[in-house]
Amino acid sequence: MKNINVQVSDEIYNYLMNYTNIEEIILLGIRKKKVYDVAKLYQNNMVSFGRAAEIAELRQDELALEFSALGIEPPFSFEMAQEEVAV
């Protein structure tokens, strides 16, 4: 395990101090950033949907749900993705 020191605003500091698991917040932020990054690549036809899912380290049905939330049309329906996640 490594340590990292980061300077943040008072607002962010106060927000983070309300949580006992800051690592979870960081991991969620990293996941969201990966989704935004691959969304740009996908929208610019730089990667396929499958490759975007690999880069984001998500299953394709999970990425489809994330893309739908961003208003990006995945190659299959939102309903199909929901059914896949529910299984």
Residue pairs with C-beta under 8 A, 6 or more apart in sequence:
8 16
16 22
16 25
19 25
31 56
31 58
34 55
34 56
34 57
34 58
35 56
35 58
35 63
35 66
35 67
35 70
36 70
37 55
37 56
38 47
38 52
38 53
38 55
38 56
38 63
39 52
39 66
39 67
39 70
39 72
41 47
41 52
41 55
42 48
42 49
42 52
42 67
42 72
43 72
47 55
49 60
49 63
49 74
49 75
50 60
52 63
53 59
53 60
53 62
53 63
56 63
56 66
58 66
59 84
61 80
61 81
61 84
61 85
62 81
62 85
63 74
64 74
64 75
64 76
64 78
64 80
64 81
65 78
65 81
65 82
65 85
67 73
67 74
68 74
68 78
68 81
74 81
